[in-house]
Amino acid sequence: MMMTPIRRFLRRVFRSLFSMYGPALLTVLFAVFFFQLFPEGPLWAVPLFLIFLLVIFHRYVKW
């Protein structure tokens, strides 16, 4: 009986946190992984990935 409102509240909180911090967290993880694989790799790949993520999140994630 009380689980439904709690579940809705937690789902709403996690969705909002994911939509707020998802692109930044994924960009940081991409940068760490990218520079572990390619230490002399180009820096322009990270902002390009960020722009790509922002477009994807804007288009497919409900705000």
MOLIN-V933955 format. One record per pair of residues at least 12 apart in sequence whose C-alpha atoms are under 10 Angstrom apart, sorted by the first residue. I is the first residue (numbers start at 1). J is the second residue. If there is no record, write none. Layout:
BEGIN
[[I,J] [I,J]]
END
This chain:
BEGIN
[[15,61] [15,62] [15,63] [16,62] [16,63] [18,61] [19,57] [19,58] [19,61] [19,62] [19,63] [20,57] [20,63] [22,53] [22,54] [22,57] [23,49] [23,50] [23,51] [23,52] [23,53] [23,54] [23,55] [23,56] [23,57] [24,50] [24,53] [24,54] [26,49] [26,50] [26,53] [27,46] [27,47] [27,48] [27,49] [27,50] [27,51] [27,52] [27,53] [28,46] [28,50] [30,45] [30,46] [30,49] [30,50] [31,43] [31,45] [31,46] [31,47] [31,49] [31,50] [32,46] [34,46]]
END
